[in-house]
Amino acid sequence: MPEFFYADRLFNALEREEPAPGMLLVAAPGMPAPEFARTVVLIIERDVDGTLGVVLNRRSDVAVQNVMPDWVELVASPQALYIGGPVMPQAAVAVGVSASGVDIAGHPHFTRLANRLVHVDLGADPELLAGDLEGMRVFAGYAGWDTGQLEEEIERGDWFVAPALPSDVVAPGAADLWGDVMRRQAMPLPLFATFPADLEDN
């Protein structure tokens, strides 16, 4: 079928990186799962039980101020709740960019993901973290894969694995994160940066 062409021919032909915490899963052009079309997922956890991540580019209409007012000052603009994925939408997950000079390894409320990207413990007092973060996002729910499931999807060509940048997490609301991530990859991925989520929109 035409909608599988790009996944089969494009992503399967590229050199692959191993998925790991701090890496991105970039949805293939023509992603067969509509809920993940043009998504960029940041991997937060990966172990023998499976993989957990959050969708970085699905902003909701809910303001963080309305659901977690104590954290709003640390949230990057736009200060909205993002939809992290279809699993446990009532659960909150936070990812942030640590301030320059912060000792992530010794920080009691940060788990390092990559570069200055950190998984933030929402059980912490936000006032104590004010000087340790340049910005953060709060996600409702997450995306999850059982053991072997993500590997099968990558093998099928549904996902491209790429390094994350701190700016990916706190990208402005108007940014096309999927297109931006595609454009910074090796050829031929930049050629597909404007691929629409729905082929009928083309």
Contact map, one row per residue, 1 for C-alpha under 8 A:
1111100000000000000000000000000000000000000000000000000000000000000000000000000000000000000000000000000000000000000000000000000000000000000000000000000000000000000000000000000000000000000000000000000000
1111100000000000000000000000000000000000000000000000000000000000000000000000000000000000000000000000000000000000000000000000000000000000000000000000000000000000000000000000000000000000000000000000000000
1111110000000000000000000000011100000000000000000000000000000000000000000000000000000000000000000000000000000000000000000000000000000000000000000000000000000000000000000000000000000000000000000000000000
1111111100000000000000000000011100000000000000000000000000000000000000000000000000000000000000000000000000000000000000000000000000000000000000000000000000000000000000000000000000000000000000000000000000
1111111111000000000000000000010000000000000000000000000000000000000000000000000000000000000000000000000000000000000000000000000000000000000000000000000000000000000000000000000000000000000000000000000000
0011111111100000000000000001110000000000000000000000000000000000000000000000000000000000000000000000000000000000000000000000000000000000000000000000000000000000000000000000000000000000000000000000000000
0001111111110000000000000001111000000000000000000000000000000000000000000000000000000000000000000000000000000000000000000000000000000000000000000000000000011110000000000000000000000000000000000000000000
0001111111110000000000000000000000000000000000000000000000000000000000000000000000000000000000000000000000000000000000000000000000000000000000000000000000011000000000000000000000000000000000000000000000
0000111111111000000000000000000000000000000000000000000000000000000000000000000000000000000000000000000000000000000000000000000000000000000000000000000000000000000000000000000000000000000000000000000000
0000111111111100000000000000000000000000000000000000000000000000000000000000000000000000000000000000000000000000000000000000000000000000000000000000000000001000000000000000000000000000000000000000000000
0000011111111100000000000001000000000000000000000000000000000000000000000000000000000000000000000000000000000000000000000000000000000000000000000000000000001111000000000000000000000000000000000000000000
0000001111111100000000000000000000000000000000000000000000000000000000000000000000000000000000000000000000000000000000000000000000000000000000000000000000111000000000000000000000000000000000000000000000
0000000011111110000000000000000000000000000000000000000000000000000000000000000000000000000000000000000000000000000000000000000000000000000000000000000000000000000000000000000000000000000000000000000000
0000000001111111000000000000000000000000000000000000000000000000000000000000000000000000000000000000000000000000000000000000000000000000000000000000000000000000000000000000000000000000000000000000000000
0000000000001111100000000000000000000000000000000000000000000000000000000000000000000000000000000000000000000000000000000000000000000000000000000000000000000000000000000000000000000000000000000000000000
0000000000000111110000000000000000000000000000000000000000000000000000000000000000000000000000000000000000000000000000000000000000000000000000000000000000000001100000000000000000000000000000000000000000
0000000000000011111000000000000000000000000000000000000000000000000000000000000000000000000000000000000000000000000000000000000000000000000000000000000000000000110000000000000000000000000000000000000000
0000000000000001111100000000000000000000000000000000000000000000000000000000000000000000000000000000000000000000000000000000000000000000000000000000000000000000100000000000000000000000000000000000000000
0000000000000000111110111000000000000000001000000000000000000000000000000000000000000000000000000000000000000000000000000000000000000000000000000000000000000000100000000000000000000000000000000000000000
0000000000000000011111100000000000000000001111000000000000000000000000000000000000000000000000000000000000000000000000000000000000000000000000000000000000000000000000000000000000000000000000000000000000
0000000000000000001111100000000000000000011111000000000000000000000000000000000000000000000000000000000000000000110000000000000000000000000000000000000000000000000000000000000000000000000000000000000000
0000000000000000000111110000000000000000011100000000000000000000000000000000000000000000000000000000000000000000110010000000000000000000000000000000000000000000001100000000000000000000000000000000000000
0000000000000000001111111000000000000000011000000000000000000000000000000000000000000000000000000000000000000000010000000000000000000000000000000000000000000000111100000000000000000000000000000000000000
0000000000000000001001111100000000000001111000000000000000000000000000000000000000000000000000000000000000000000000000000000000000000000000000000000000000000001111100000000000000000000000000000000000000
0000000000000000001000111110000000000001111000000000000000000000000000000000000000000000000000000000000000000000000000000000000000000000000000000000000000000011110000000000000000000000000000000000000000
0000000000000000000000011111000000000111100000000000000000000000000000000000000000000000000000000000000000000000000000000000000000000000000000000000000000000011110000000000000001001100000000000000000000
0000000000000000000000001111101000011111000000000000000000000000000000000000000000000000000000000000000000000000000000000000000000000000000000000000000000000111000000000000000000000000000000000000000000
0000011000100000000000000111111000001100000000000000000000000000000000000000000000000000000000000000000000000000000000000000000000000000000000000000000000001111000000000000000000000000000000000000000000
0000011000000000000000000011111000001100000000000000000000000000000000000000000000000000000000000000000000000000000000000000000000000000000000000000000000000000000000000000000000000000000000010011100000
0011111000000000000000000001111100001000000000000000000000000000000000000000000000000000000000000000000000000000000000000000000000000000000000000000000000000000000000000000000000000000000000000000101000
0011001000000000000000000011111111011100000000000000000000000000000000000000000000000000000000000000000000000000000000000000000000000000000000000000000000000100000000000000000000000000000000000000000000
0011000000000000000000000000011111001000000000000000000000000000000000000000000000000000000000000000000000000000000000000000000000000000000000000000000000000100000000000000000000000000000000000000000000
0000000000000000000000000000001111111000000000000000000000000000000000000000000000000000000000000000000000000000000000000000000000000000000000000000000000000000000000000000000000000000000000000000000000
0000000000000000000000000000001111111000000000000000000000000000000000000000000000000000000000000000000000000000000000000000000000000000000000000000000000000000000000000000000000000000000000000000000000
0000000000000000000000000000000011111000000000000000000000000000000000000000000000000000000000000000000000000000000000000000000000000000000000000000000000000000000000000000000000000000000000000000000000
0000000000000000000000000010001011111110000000000000000000000000000000000000000000000000000000000000000000000000000000000000000000000000000000000000000000000000000000000000000000000000000000000000000000
0000000000000000000000000011111111111110000000000000000000000000000000000000000000000000000000000000000000000000000000000000000000000000000000000000000000000000000000000000000000000000000000000000100000
0000000000000000000000000111101000011111000000000000000000000000000000000000000000000000000000000000000000000000000000000000000000000000000000000000000000000000000000000000000001000000000000000001100000
0000000000000000000000000110000000011111100000000000001111000000000000000000000000000000000000000000000000000000000000000000000000000000000000000000000000000000000000000000000001000000000000000000000000
0000000000000000000000011110000000000111110000000000001110000000000000000000000000000000000000000000000000000000000000000000000000000000000000000000000000000000000000000000000011000000000000000000000000
0000000000000000000000011100000000000011111000000000111100000000000000000000000000000000000000000000000000000000000000000000000000000000000000000000000000000000000000000000000000000000000000000000000000
0000000000000000000011111000000000000001111100000000111100000000000000000000000000000000000000000000000000000000000000000000000000000000000000000000000000000000000100000000000000000000000000000000000000
0000000000000000001111111000000000000000111111000011110000000000000000000000000000000000000000000000000000000000000000000000000000000000000000000000000000000000000000000000000000000000000000000000000000
0000000000000000000111000000000000000000011111000011110000000000000000000000000000000000000000000000000000000000100000100000000000000000000000000000000000000000000000000000000000000000000000000000000000
0000000000000000000110000000000000000000001111100011100000000000000000000000000000000000000000000000000000000000000000000000000000000000000000000000000000000000000000000000000000000000000000000000000000
0000000000000000000110000000000000000000001111111111000000000000000000000000000000000000000000000000000000000000000000000000000000000000000000000000000000000000000000000000000000000000000000000000000000
0000000000000000000000000000000000000000000011111110000000000000000000000000000000000000000000000000000000000000000000000000000000000000000000000000000000000000000000000000000000000000000000000000000000
0000000000000000000000000000000000000000000001111100000000000000000000000000000000000000000000000000000000000000000000000000000000000000000000000010000000000000000000000000000000000000000000000000000000
0000000000000000000000000000000000000000000001111110000000000000000000000000000000000000000000000000000000000000000000000000000000000000000000000110000000000000000000000000000000000000000000000000000000
0000000000000000000000000000000000000000000001111111000000000000000000000000000000000000000000000000000000000000000000000000000000000000000000011111100000000000000000000000000000000000000000000000000000
0000000000000000000000000000000000000000001111101111100000000000000000000000000000000000000000000000000000000000000000000000000000000000000000011110010000000000000000000000000000000000000000000000000000
0000000000000000000000000000000000000000001111000111110000000000000000000000000000000000000000000000000000000000000000000000000000000000000001111000000000000000000000000000000000000000000000000000000000
0000000000000000000000000000000000000000111110000011111000000000000000000000000000010000000000000000000000000000000000000000000000000000000001110000000000000000000000000000000000000000000000000000000000
0000000000000000000000000000000000000000111100000001111100000000000000000000000000111000000000000000000000000000000000000000000000000000001011100000000000000000000000000000000000000000000000000000000000
0000000000000000000000000000000000000011110000000000111111000000000000000000000000111000000000000000000000000000000000000000000000000000000001100000000000000000000000000000000000000000000000000000000000
0000000000000000000000000000000000000011110000000000011111000000000000000000000001110000000000000000000000000000000000000000000000000000000000000000000000000000000000011000000000000000000000000000000000
0000000000000000000000000000000000000011000000000000001111100000000000000000000001000000000000000000000000000000000000000000000000000000000000000000000000000000000000000000000011000000000000000000000000
0000000000000000000000000000000000000010000000000000001111110000000000000000000001110000000000000000000000000000000000000000000000000000000000000000000000000000000000000000000000000000000000000000000000
0000000000000000000000000000000000000000000000000000000011111000000000000000000111100000000000000000000000000000000000000000000000000000000000000000000000000000000000000000100000000000000000000000000000
0000000000000000000000000000000000000000000000000000000001111110000000000000000111100000000000000000000000000000000000000000000000000000000000000000000000000000000000000000000000000000000000000000000000
0000000000000000000000000000000000000000000000000000000000111110000000000000000110000000000000000000000000000000000000000000000000000000000000000000000000000000000000000000000000000000000000000000000000
0000000000000000000000000000000000000000000000000000000000011111011000000000000110000000000000000000000000000000000000000000000000000000000000000000000000000000000000000000000000000000000000000000000000
0000000000000000000000000000000000000000000000000000000000011111111000000000001110000000000000000000000000000000000000000000000000000000000000000000000000000000000000000000000000000000000000000000000000
0000000000000000000000000000000000000000000000000000000000000111111110110000001110000000000000000000000000000000000000000000000000000000010000000000000000000000000000000000000000000000000000000000000000
0000000000000000000000000000000000000000000000000000000000000011111111110000001000000000000000000000000000000000000000000000000000000000000000000000000000000000000000000000000000000000000000000000000000
0000000000000000000000000000000000000000000000000000000000000111111110000000000000000000000000000000000000000000000000000000000000000000000000000000000000000000000000000000000000000000000000000000000000
0000000000000000000000000000000000000000000000000000000000000111111110000000000000000000000000000000000000000000000000000000000000000000000000000000000000000000000000000000000000000000000000000000000000
0000000000000000000000000000000000000000000000000000000000000001111111110000000000000000000000000000000000000000000000000000000000000000000000000000000000000000000000000000000000000000000000000000000000
0000000000000000000000000000000000000000000000000000000000000001111111110000000000000000000000000000000000000000000000000000000000000000000000000000000000000000000000000000000000000000000000000000000000
0000000000000000000000000000000000000000000000000000000000000000100111111000000000000000000000000000000000000000000000000000010000000000000000000000000000000000000000000000000000000000000000000000000000
0000000000000000000000000000000000000000000000000000000000000001100111111110000000000000000000000000000000000000000000000000010000000000000000000000000000000000000000000000000000000000000000000000000000
0000000000000000000000000000000000000000000000000000000000000001100111111110001000000000000000000000000000000000000000000000000000000000000000000000000000000000000000000000000000000000000000000000000000
0000000000000000000000000000000000000000000000000000000000000000000001111110000000000000000000000000000000000000000000000000000000000000000000000000000000000000000000000000000000000000000000000000000000
0000000000000000000000000000000000000000000000000000000000000000000000111111000000000000000000000000000000000000000000000000010001001111000000000000000000000000000000000000000000000000000000000000000000
0000000000000000000000000000000000000000000000000000000000000000000000111111111000000000000000000000000000000000000000000000000000000011110000000000000000000000000000000000000000000000000000000000000000
0000000000000000000000000000000000000000000000000000000000000000000000000111111000000000000000000000000000000000000000000000000000000011100000000000000000000000000000000100000000000000000000000000000000
0000000000000000000000000000000000000000000000000000000000000000000000000011111100000000000000000000000000000000000000000000000000000000000000000000000000000000000000000101100000000000000000000000000000
0000000000000000000000000000000000000000000000000000000000000000000000000011111100000000000000000000000000000000000000000000000000000000000000000000000000000000000000000001100000000000000000000000000000
0000000000000000000000000000000000000000000000000000000000000011100000010011111110000000000000000000000000000000000000000000000000000000100000000000000000000000000000000000000000000000000000000000000000
0000000000000000000000000000000000000000000000000000000000111111000000000000111111000000000000000000000000000000000000000000000000000000010000000000000000000000000000000000000000000000000000000000000000
0000000000000000000000000000000000000000000000000000000000111111000000000000001111100000000000000000000000000000000000000000000000000000111100000000000000000000000000000000000000000000000000000000000000
0000000000000000000000000000000000000000000000000000000111110000000000000000000111110000000000000000000000000000000000000000000000000000111100000000000000000000000000000000000000000000000000000000000000
0000000000000000000000000000000000000000000000000000011101110000000000000000000011111100100000000000000000000000000000000000000000000000001111000000000000000000000000000000000000000000000000000000000000
0000000000000000000000000000000000000000000000000000111101000000000000000000000001111100100010000000000000000000000000000000000000000000001111100000000000000000000000000000000000000000000000000000000000
0000000000000000000000000000000000000000000000000000011000000000000000000000000000111110100000000000000000000000000000000000000000000000000111100000000000000000000000000000000000000000000000000000000000
0000000000000000000000000000000000000000000000000000000000000000000000000000000000111111100000000000000000000000000000000000000000000000000011100000000000000000000000000000000000000000000000000000000000
0000000000000000000000000000000000000000000000000000000000000000000000000000000000001111100000000000000000000000000000000000000000000000000011110000000000000000000000000000000000000000000000000000000000
0000000000000000000000000000000000000000000000000000000000000000000000000000000000000111111000000000000000000000000000000000000000000000000111000000000000000000000000000000000000000000000000000000000000
0000000000000000000000000000000000000000000000000000000000000000000000000000000000111111111100000000000000000000000000000000000000000000000111000000000000000000000000000000000000000000000000000000000000
0000000000000000000000000000000000000000000000000000000000000000000000000000000000000001111100000000000000000000000000000000000000000000000110000000000000000000000000000000000000000000000000000000000000
0000000000000000000000000000000000000000000000000000000000000000000000000000000000000001111110000000000000000000000000000000000000000000000110000000000000000000000000000000000000000000000000000000000000
0000000000000000000000000000000000000000000000000000000000000000000000000000000000000000111111000000000000000000000000000000000000000000011110000000000000000000000000000000000000000000000000000000000000
0000000000000000000000000000000000000000000000000000000000000000000000000000000000010000001111100000000000000000000000010100000000000000011111000000000000000000000000000000000000000000000000000000000000
0000000000000000000000000000000000000000000000000000000000000000000000000000000000000000000111110000000000000000000000111100000000000001111000000000000000000000000000000000000000000000000000000000000000
0000000000000000000000000000000000000000000000000000000000000000000000000000000000000000000011111000000000000000000011110000000000000001110000000000000000000000000000001000000000000000000000000000000000
0000000000000000000000000000000000000000000000000000000000000000000000000000000000000000000001111100000000000000000011110000000000001111100000000000000000000000000000001100000000000000000000000000000000
0000000000000000000000000000000000000000000000000000000000000000000000000000000000000000000000111110000000000000000111000000000000001111000000000000000000000000000001001100000000000000000000000000000000
0000000000000000000000000000000000000000000000000000000000000000000000000000000000000000000000011111010100000000000111000000000000011110000000000000000000000000000000000000000000000000000000000000000000
0000000000000000000000000000000000000000000000000000000000000000000000000000000000000000000000001111110000000000000100000000000000111100000000000000000000000000000000000000000000000000000000000000000000
0000000000000000000000000000000000000000000000000000000000000000000000000000000000000000000000000111110000000000000000000000000000000000000000000000000000000000000000000000000000000000000000000000000000
0000000000000000000000000000000000000000000000000000000000000000000000000000000000000000000000000011111000000000000000000000000000000000000000000000000000000000000000000000000000000000000000000000000000
0000000000000000000000000000000000000000000000000000000000000000000000000000000000000000000000000111111100100000000000000000000000010000000000000000000000000000000000000000000000000000000000000000000000
0000000000000000000000000000000000000000000000000000000000000000000000000000000000000000000000000000111111100000000000000000000000000000000000000000000000000000000000000000000000000000000000000000000000
0000000000000000000000000000000000000000000000000000000000000000000000000000000000000000000000000100011111100111000001000000000000000000000000000000000000000000000000000000000000000000000000000000000000
0000000000000000000000000000000000000000000000000000000000000000000000000000000000000000000000000000001111100111000000000000000000000000000000000000000000000000000000000000000000000000000000000000000000
0000000000000000000000000000000000000000000000000000000000000000000000000000000000000000000000000000001111110000000000000000000000000000000000000000000000000000000000000000000000000000000000000000000000
0000000000000000000000000000000000000000000000000000000000000000000000000000000000000000000000000000011111111110000000000000000000000000000000000000000000000000000000000000000000000000000000000000000000
0000000000000000000000000000000000000000000000000000000000000000000000000000000000000000000000000000000001111100000000000000000000000000000000000000000000000000000000000000000000000000000000000000000000
0000000000000000000000000000000000000000000000000000000000000000000000000000000000000000000000000000000000111110000000011001000000000000000000000000000000000000000000000000000000000000000000000000000000
0000000000000000000000000000000000000000000000000000000000000000000000000000000000000000000000000000000110111111000001111000000000000000000000000000000000000000000000000000000000000000000000000000000000
0000000000000000000000000000000000000000000000000000000000000000000000000000000000000000000000000000000110101111100001110000000000000000000000000000000000000000000000000000000000000000000000000000000000
0000000000000000000000000000000000000000000000000000000000000000000000000000000000000000000000000000000110000111111111100000000000000000000000000000000000000000000000000000000000000000000000000000000000
0000000000000000000011000000000000000000000100000000000000000000000000000000000000000000000000000000000000000011111111100000000000000000000000000000000000000000000000000000000000000000000000000000000000
0000000000000000000011100000000000000000000000000000000000000000000000000000000000000000000000000000000000000001111111000000000000000000000000000000000000000000000110000000000000000000000000000000000000
0000000000000000000000000000000000000000000000000000000000000000000000000000000000000000000000000000000000000001111110000000000000000000000000000000000000000000000011000000000000000000000000000000000000
0000000000000000000000000000000000000000000000000000000000000000000000000000000000000000000000001110000000000001111111000000000000000000000000000000000000000000000001000000000000000000000000000000000000
0000000000000000000001000000000000000000000000000000000000000000000000000000000000000000000000111100000000000001111111100000000000000000000000000000000000000000000011000000000000000000000000000000000000
0000000000000000000000000000000000000000000000000000000000000000000000000000000000000000000000111100000100000111110111110000000000000000000000000000000000000000000000000000000000000000000000000000000000
0000000000000000000000000000000000000000000100000000000000000000000000000000000000000000000001110000000000000111100011111000000000000000000000000000000000000000000000000000000000000000000000000000000000
0000000000000000000000000000000000000000000000000000000000000000000000000000000000000000000011110000000000001110000001111100000000000000000000000000000000000000000000000000000000000000000000000000000000
0000000000000000000000000000000000000000000000000000000000000000000000000000000000000000000001000000000000001100000000111111000000000000000000000000000000000000000000000000000000000000000000000000000000
0000000000000000000000000000000000000000000000000000000000000000000000000000000000000000000011000000000000000000000000011111110000000000000000000000000000000000000000000000000000000000000000000000000000
0000000000000000000000000000000000000000000000000000000000000000000000000000000000000000000000000000000000000000000000001111100000000000000000000000000000000000000000000000000000000000000000000000000000
0000000000000000000000000000000000000000000000000000000000000000000000000000000000000000000000000000000000001000000000001111110100000000000000000000000000000000000000000000000000000000000000000000000000
0000000000000000000000000000000000000000000000000000000000000000000000000000000000000000000000000000000000000000000000000111111110000000000000000000000000000000000000000000000000000000000000000000000000
0000000000000000000000000000000000000000000000000000000000000000000001100100000000000000000000000000000000000000000000000101111111000000000000000000000000000000000000000000000000000000000000000000000000
0000000000000000000000000000000000000000000000000000000000000000000000000000000000000000000000000000000000000000000000000000111111000000000000000000000000000000000000000000000000000000000000000000000000
0000000000000000000000000000000000000000000000000000000000000000000000000000000000000000000000000000000000000000000000000001111111100000000000000000000000000000000000000000000000000000000000000000000000
0000000000000000000000000000000000000000000000000000000000000000000000000000000000000000000000000000000000000000000000000000111111111000000000000000000000000000000000000000000000000000000000000000000000
0000000000000000000000000000000000000000000000000000000000000000000000000100000000000000000000000000000000000000000000000000011111111000000000000000000000000000000000000000000000000000000000000000000000
0000000000000000000000000000000000000000000000000000000000000000000000000000000000000000000000000010000000000000000000000000000111111100000000000000000000000000000000000000000000000000000000000000000000
0000000000000000000000000000000000000000000000000000000000000000000000000000000000000000000000000110010000000000000000000000000011111100000000000000000000000000000000000000000000000000000000000000000000
0000000000000000000000000000000000000000000000000000000000000000000000000100000000000000000000011110000000000000000000000000000011111111000000000000000000000000000000000000000000000000000000000000000000
0000000000000000000000000000000000000000000000000000000000000000000000000100000000000000000000011110000000000000000000000000000000111111000000000000000000000000000000000000000000000000000000000000000000
0000000000000000000000000000000000000000000000000000000000000000000000000111000000000000000000011100000000000000000000000000000000001111100000000000000000000000000000000100000000000000000000000000000000
0000000000000000000000000000000000000000000000000000000000000000000000000111000000000000000001111000000000000000000000000000000000001111110000000000000000000000000000001100000000000000000000000000000000
0000000000000000000000000000000000000000000000000000000000000000000000000011001011000000000001110000000000000000000000000000000000000011111000000000000000000000000000001100000000000000000000000000000000
0000000000000000000000000000000000000000000000000000000000000001000000000010000111000000000111100000000000000000000000000000000000000001111100000000000000000000000000000000000000000000000000000000000000
0000000000000000000000000000000000000000000000000000010000000000000000000000000011110000000111000000000000000000000000000000000000000000111111000000000000000000000000000000000000000000000000000000000000
0000000000000000000000000000000000000000000000000000000000000000000000000000000011111001111110000000000000000000000000000000000000000000011111000000000000000000000000000000000000000000000000000000000000
0000000000000000000000000000000000000000000000000000010000000000000000000000000000111111111110000000000000000000000000000000000000000000001111100000000000000000000000000000000000000000000000000000000000
0000000000000000000000000000000000000000000000000001111000000000000000000000000000111111100010000000000000000000000000000000000000000000001111110000000000000000000000000000000000000000000000000000000000
0000000000000000000000000000000000000000000000000001111000000000000000000000000000011110000000000000000000000000000000000000000000000000000011111000000000000000000000000000000000000000000000000000000000
0000000000000000000000000000000000000000000000000111100000000000000000000000000000000010000000000000000000000000000000000000000000000000000001111100000000000000000000000000000000000000000000000000000000
0000000000000000000000000000000000000000000000000111000000000000000000000000000000000000000000000000000000000000000000000000000000000000000000111111110000000000000000000000000000000000000000000000000000
0000000000000000000000000000000000000000000000001110000000000000000000000000000000000000000000000000000000000000000000000000000000000000000000011111110000000000000000000000000000000000000000000000000000
0000000000000000000000000000000000000000000000011110000000000000000000000000000000000000000000000000000000000000000000000000000000000000000000001111110000000000000000000000000000000000000000000000000000
0000000000000000000000000000000000000000000000000100000000000000000000000000000000000000000000000000000000000000000000000000000000000000000000001111111100000000000000000000000000000000000000000000000000
0000000000000000000000000000000000000000000000000100000000000000000000000000000000000000000000000000000000000000000000000000000000000000000000001111111110000000000000000000000000000000000000000000000000
0000000000000000000000000000000000000000000000000010000000000000000000000000000000000000000000000000000000000000000000000000000000000000000000001111111111000000000000000000000000000000000000000000000000
0000000000000000000000000000000000000000000000000000000000000000000000000000000000000000000000000000000000000000000000000000000000000000000000000001111111100000000000000000000000000000000000000000000000
0000000000000000000000000000000000000000000000000000000000000000000000000000000000000000000000000000000000000000000000000000000000000000000000000001111111110000000000000000000000000000000000000000000000
0000000000000000000000000000000000000000000000000000000000000000000000000000000000000000000000000000000000000000000000000000000000000000000000000000111111111110000000000000000000000000000000000000000000
0000000000000000000000000000000000000000000000000000000000000000000000000000000000000000000000000000000000000000000000000000000000000000000000000000011111111111000000000000000000000000000000000000000000
0000000000010000000000000000000000000000000000000000000000000000000000000000000000000000000000000000000000000000000000000000000000000000000000000000001111111100000000000000000000000000000000000000000000
0000001100010000000000000000000000000000000000000000000000000000000000000000000000000000000000000000000000000000000000000000000000000000000000000000000111111100000000000000000000000000000000000000000000
0000001101110000000000000001000000000000000000000000000000000000000000000000000000000000000000000000000000000000000000000000000000000000000000000000000011111111000000000000000000000000000000000000000000
0000001000100000000000000011001100000000000000000000000000000000000000000000000000000000000000000000000000000000000000000000000000000000000000000000000011111111000000000000000000000000000000000000000000
0000001000100000000000001111000000000000000000000000000000000000000000000000000000000000000000000000000000000000000000000000000000000000000000000000000011001111100000000000000000000000000000000000000000
0000000000100001000000011111000000000000000000000000000000000000000000000000000000000000000000000000000000000000000000000000000000000000000000000000000001001111110000000000000000000000000000000000000000
0000000000000001111000111100000000000000000000000000000000000000000000000000000000000000000000000000000000000000000000000000000000000000000000000000000000000011111000000000000000000000000000000000000000
0000000000000000100000111100000000000000000000000000000000000000000000000000000000000000000000000000000000000000000000000000000000000000000000000000000000000001111100000000000000000000000000000000000000
0000000000000000000001110000000000000000000000000000000000000000000000000000000000000000000000000000000000000000000000000000000000000000000000000000000000000000111110000000000000000000000000000000000000
0000000000000000000001110000000000000000010000000000000000000000000000000000000000000000000000000000000000000000010000000000000000000000000000000000000000000000011111010000000000000000000000000000000000
0000000000000000000000000000000000000000000000000000000000000000000000000000000000000000000000000000000000000000011010000000000000000000000000000000000000000000001111111000000000000000000000000000000000
0000000000000000000000000000000000000000000000000000000000000000000000000000000000000000000000001000000000000000001110000000000000000000000000000000000000000000000111111100000000000000000000000000000000
0000000000000000000000000000000000000000000000000000000000000000000000000000000000000000000000000000000000000000000000000000000000000000000000000000000000000000000011111110000000000000000000000000000000
0000000000000000000000000000000000000000000000000000000100000000000000000000000000000000000000000000000000000000000000000000000000000000000000000000000000000000000111111110000010000000000000000000000000
0000000000000000000000000000000000000000000000000000000100000000000000000000000000000000000000111000000000000000000000000000000000000001100000000000000000000000000011111110000000000000000000000000000000
0000000000000000000000000000000000000000000000000000000000000000000000000001100000000000000000011000000000000000000000000000000000000011100000000000000000000000000001111111000000000000000000000000000000
0000000000000000000000000000000000000000000000000000000000000000000000000000000000000000000000000000000000000000000000000000000000000000000000000000000000000000000000111111101010000000000000000000000000
0000000000000000000000000000000000000000000000000000000000000000000000000000110000000000000000000000000000000000000000000000000000000000000000000000000000000000000000000111111000000000000000000000000000
0000000000000000000000000000000000000000000000000000000000100000000000000000110000000000000000000000000000000000000000000000000000000000000000000000000000000000000000000011111000000000000000000000000000
0000000000000000000000000000000000000000000000000000000000000000000000000000000000000000000000000000000000000000000000000000000000000000000000000000000000000000000000000001111100000000000000000000000000
0000000000000000000000000000000000000000000000000000000000000000000000000000000000000000000000000000000000000000000000000000000000000000000000000000000000000000000000000011111110010000000000000000000000
0000000000000000000000000000000000000000000000000000000000000000000000000000000000000000000000000000000000000000000000000000000000000000000000000000000000000000000000000000011111110000000000000000000000
0000000000000000000000000000000000000001000000000000000010000000000000000000000000000000000000000000000000000000000000000000000000000000000000000000000000000000000000010010001111111000000000000000000000
0000000000000000000000000100000000000111000000000000000010000000000000000000000000000000000000000000000000000000000000000000000000000000000000000000000000000000000000000000000111111100000000001000000000
0000000000000000000000000000000000000000000000000000000000000000000000000000000000000000000000000000000000000000000000000000000000000000000000000000000000000000000000000000000111111110000001001100000000
0000000000000000000000000000000000000000000000000000000000000000000000000000000000000000000000000000000000000000000000000000000000000000000000000000000000000000000000000000001111111111000000001000000000
0000000000000000000000000100000000000000000000000000000000000000000000000000000000000000000000000000000000000000000000000000000000000000000000000000000000000000000000000000000011111111100000000000000000
0000000000000000000000000100000000000000000000000000000000000000000000000000000000000000000000000000000000000000000000000000000000000000000000000000000000000000000000000000000001111111100011011000000000
0000000000000000000000000000000000000000000000000000000000000000000000000000000000000000000000000000000000000000000000000000000000000000000000000000000000000000000000000000000000111111100011101000000000
0000000000000000000000000000000000000000000000000000000000000000000000000000000000000000000000000000000000000000000000000000000000000000000000000000000000000000000000000000000000011111110001000000000000
0000000000000000000000000000000000000000000000000000000000000000000000000000000000000000000000000000000000000000000000000000000000000000000000000000000000000000000000000000000000001111111011000000000000
0000000000000000000000000000000000000000000000000000000000000000000000000000000000000000000000000000000000000000000000000000000000000000000000000000000000000000000000000000000000000001111111000000000000
0000000000000000000000000000000000000000000000000000000000000000000000000000000000000000000000000000000000000000000000000000000000000000000000000000000000000000000000000000000000000000111111100000000000
0000000000000000000000000000000000000000000000000000000000000000000000000000000000000000000000000000000000000000000000000000000000000000000000000000000000000000000000000000000000000000011111110000000000
0000000000000000000000000000000000000000000000000000000000000000000000000000000000000000000000000000000000000000000000000000000000000000000000000000000000000000000000000000000000000110111111111000000000
0000000000000000000000000000000000000000000000000000000000000000000000000000000000000000000000000000000000000000000000000000000000000000000000000000000000000000000000000000000000100111111111111000000000
0000000000000000000000000000000000000000000000000000000000000000000000000000000000000000000000000000000000000000000000000000000000000000000000000000000000000000000000000000000000000010001111111100000000
0000000000000000000000000000100000000000000000000000000000000000000000000000000000000000000000000000000000000000000000000000000000000000000000000000000000000000000000000000000000000100000111111110000000
0000000000000000000000000000000000000000000000000000000000000000000000000000000000000000000000000000000000000000000000000000000000000000000000000000000000000000000000000000000001110110000011111110000000
0000000000000000000000000000000000000000000000000000000000000000000000000000000000000000000000000000000000000000000000000000000000000000000000000000000000000000000000000000000000100000000000111111000000
0000000000000000000000000000100000000000000000000000000000000000000000000000000000000000000000000000000000000000000000000000000000000000000000000000000000000000000000000000000000000000000000011111100001
0000000000000000000000000000100000000100000000000000000000000000000000000000000000000000000000000000000000000000000000000000000000000000000000000000000000000000000000000000000000000000000000000111111011
0000000000000000000000000000110000001100000000000000000000000000000000000000000000000000000000000000000000000000000000000000000000000000000000000000000000000000000000000000000000000000000000000011111010
0000000000000000000000000000000000000000000000000000000000000000000000000000000000000000000000000000000000000000000000000000000000000000000000000000000000000000000000000000000000000000000000000001111111
0000000000000000000000000000010000000000000000000000000000000000000000000000000000000000000000000000000000000000000000000000000000000000000000000000000000000000000000000000000000000000000000000001111111
0000000000000000000000000000000000000000000000000000000000000000000000000000000000000000000000000000000000000000000000000000000000000000000000000000000000000000000000000000000000000000000000000000011111
0000000000000000000000000000000000000000000000000000000000000000000000000000000000000000000000000000000000000000000000000000000000000000000000000000000000000000000000000000000000000000000000000001111111
0000000000000000000000000000000000000000000000000000000000000000000000000000000000000000000000000000000000000000000000000000000000000000000000000000000000000000000000000000000000000000000000000011011111
